[in-house]
Amino acid sequence: MVSPRPTIIKLGGSLARERQFARWLEAIRNCKSGAIVAPGGGMFADCVREAQASMRFSDAAAHRMALLAMEQYAIACASSFPDMLLLRDEAQLRLMGEGRIAFWLPSGMALGADDLPENWQLTSDSLAAWLALRLDAPALVLIKSVTAKADPITAEALVEREIVDPLFARFAARTNAEIRLAGPADLAGAGAKFAAGDLPGARVLAHAGAHV
C-alpha cells in the first residue's frame, strides 16, 4: 500500500516574532499525511538584504545566502521539536514515512536549478510551490501573518497585494497541488483539520479560468 504523499507547508519567517509561531508548529505536527515544511527566511534573510545594501554583492550571491537563511530558520524551528527531521535531498523527501514532519533545507535542491532565477523576485513562497511541483505534492499550505479576506482568492491577487513574491503565481500554476493561504484567523482549528486530513485557510486558485 502506497503511503499518502506529504503536504508542503510554507512557514512564514515573519511568524518567528509572533506568539502564534509555536502554536502553528504544534498544529503542523498533527498533519495526518505528514508534512514537509518549506521555511521562510525571516530575520535571517533580512540580514542578507542589509548586508547586500552595504557590501554591494551580486543578486546571485544574495540568492545563495538567502537559501542558507531559510536553512537557519529551519534549524532554529526544529531545535524545539526533536521529532521533526531536517532533510536536504529530494530522495530523502520522497522516502518520508506517513505522519512524519520534516523541515526542508533547500540549498541542496535549489542551488543551480535551471528554472529558479537568482534574484529577490524569488522567495520562499515560490520555492515552496517549486518543491510541490518537484514532489508532485497533493497540497501546499502557505502559513503567513495575514488572513485572506476572500475565499477563494487567486494567486494573482496575492501577488498584487504583495502577500507572496512576484513569481509565485507562475510557479503555483505549474503544480497540481491544492493551495491554501492560512493566517491568524485559521490557527484555532488548524490542528484538528490537519489531523482529519483537511487543510486550513482560504483556497488559492492558481490556474487561469479556475473556479469553485
C-alpha positions in Angstrom: 0.0 0.0 0.0 1.4 3.4 -1.0 1.6 5.9 1.8 -0.1 9.3 1.3 2.3 11.9 -0.1 3.1 14.7 2.4 1.7 18.1 2.3 4.1 21.0 1.6 3.7 23.8 4.2 5.4 27.1 3.8 6.0 28.6 7.3 6.5 32.3 7.0 9.6 33.8 8.5 7.7 36.7 10.0 5.9 34.3 12.3 9.0 33.9 14.4 8.4 37.2 16.1 4.7 36.4 16.9 3.0 34.4 19.7 1.3 32.2 17.2 4.6 30.7 16.0 4.8 27.8 18.4 1.0 27.1 18.0 1.4 26.7 14.3 4.2 24.2 14.8 2.1 22.2 17.1 -0.8 22.3 14.6 1.6 21.1 11.8 2.6 18.1 13.9 -1.0 16.8 13.6 -0.8 16.6 9.8 -2.2 13.2 9.0 -0.3 12.5 5.8 2.9 14.0 7.1 4.3 17.4 6.1 7.4 18.9 4.5 7.9 22.4 5.9 9.4 24.9 3.5 10.9 27.6 5.8 10.8 31.3 5.2 13.9 33.4 5.6 12.6 35.8 8.2 15.1 37.8 10.2 17.9 35.7 8.7 17.0 36.8 5.2 16.7 40.4 6.4 20.3 40.2 7.4 21.3 39.2 3.9 19.4 42.2 2.5 21.1 44.5 4.9 24.5 43.1 4.1 23.9 43.4 0.4 23.0 47.0 0.7 26.3 47.7 2.5 28.6 45.3 0.6 27.1 45.5 -2.9 27.5 41.8 -3.6 25.5 40.3 -6.5 22.0 39.1 -6.5 23.3 35.6 -7.3 25.4 35.7 -4.1 22.4 37.0 -2.2 20.3 34.2 -3.6 22.7 31.6 -2.3 22.9 33.3 1.1 19.0 33.6 1.3 18.8 29.8 0.8 21.1 29.4 3.7 19.0 31.9 5.7 16.0 29.6 5.1 18.0 26.7 6.4 19.0 28.7 9.5 15.3 29.3 10.2 14.5 25.6 9.7 17.3 24.6 12.1 16.0 27.1 14.7 12.4 25.8 14.4 13.4 22.1 14.5 15.5 22.6 17.6 12.4 22.8 19.8 10.9 19.7 18.2 13.5 16.8 18.1 11.0 14.5 16.3 11.0 16.8 13.3 13.5 15.9 10.6 15.9 18.1 8.7 16.1 16.9 5.1 18.1 18.3 2.1 17.9 15.7 -0.7 15.0 15.0 -2.9 15.4 11.3 -2.5 15.1 11.7 1.3 12.0 13.8 1.0 10.4 11.2 -1.3 11.1 8.4 1.3 9.4 10.2 4.2 7.1 8.0 6.1 3.4 8.7 6.7 2.8 11.1 9.6 6.4 12.3 9.7 7.3 16.0 9.7 10.4 17.4 8.1 11.9 20.8 7.5 13.3 21.2 4.0 16.9 22.5 3.7 16.6 24.0 0.2 20.2 24.6 -0.9 20.8 21.0 -2.0 18.0 21.1 -4.5 17.6 24.7 -5.4 21.2 25.8 -6.0 21.9 25.7 -9.7 18.3 24.7 -10.6 17.8 25.9 -14.2 14.2 27.1 -13.6 14.9 29.2 -10.5 16.1 32.8 -11.1 18.8 34.0 -8.7 17.3 37.3 -7.6 14.9 38.7 -4.9 11.8 38.2 -7.0 12.1 34.6 -6.0 11.4 34.0 -2.3 10.4 31.0 -0.1 6.8 31.4 -1.4 7.8 30.4 -5.0 10.3 27.9 -3.7 7.6 26.1 -1.8 5.5 25.9 -4.9 8.5 24.7 -6.8 9.0 22.0 -4.2 5.4 21.0 -4.5 5.9 20.6 -8.3 9.1 18.6 -7.9 7.5 16.2 -5.4 4.1 16.1 -7.1 2.6 17.0 -3.7 -1.2 16.9 -3.3 -1.4 20.2 -1.3 0.5 23.3 -0.5 -0.4 25.5 2.6 1.1 29.0 2.9 1.1 30.0 6.6 1.5 33.7 6.9 0.9 36.5 9.4 -2.1 37.7 7.3 -5.5 36.1 6.8 -7.2 36.1 3.3 -10.2 38.4 3.0 -11.7 36.3 0.3 -12.2 32.6 -0.2 -11.3 31.5 -2.8 -8.6 34.0 -3.8 -6.4 34.0 -6.9 -2.7 33.6 -6.9 -2.5 36.7 -9.0 -4.4 38.7 -6.3 -1.9 37.5 -3.7 0.9 38.8 -5.9 -0.8 42.2 -6.4 -1.3 42.6 -2.7 2.3 41.6 -2.1 1.3 38.8 0.2 3.5 36.5 -1.9 6.5 37.1 -4.1 6.1 38.3 -7.8 6.9 34.9 -9.3 4.5 32.9 -7.1 1.5 32.8 -9.5 3.8 31.4 -12.2 5.2 28.6 -10.1 1.8 27.8 -8.5 0.2 27.4 -11.9 2.6 24.6 -12.8 1.6 22.4 -9.8 -1.4 20.2 -9.4 -1.4 20.8 -5.7 -4.5 22.2 -3.8 -3.2 25.5 -2.4 -4.4 27.3 0.7 -3.5 30.5 2.4 -3.7 30.3 6.2 -3.4 33.2 8.6 -4.1 34.1 12.3 -7.8 33.6 11.9 -7.3 30.0 10.8 -5.0 28.9 13.6 -7.6 27.8 16.2 -8.9 24.9 14.1 -5.8 24.2 12.1 -4.6 21.2 14.2 -7.9 19.5 14.0 -8.1 20.0 10.3 -4.6 18.6 9.7 -5.4 15.6 11.9 -8.6 14.9 9.9 -6.7 15.1 6.6 -8.2 18.5 5.8 -6.4 21.8 5.2 -6.8 25.2 7.0 -7.1 28.5 5.2 -8.6 30.1 2.1 -8.4 28.3 -1.2 -6.0 29.8 -3.7 -6.9 29.5 -7.4 -3.6 29.1 -9.2 -4.8 28.3 -12.7 -6.3 30.8 -15.2 -10.0 30.2 -15.5 -10.1 28.1 -12.3 -13.4 28.1 -10.5 -15.1 26.7 -7.4 
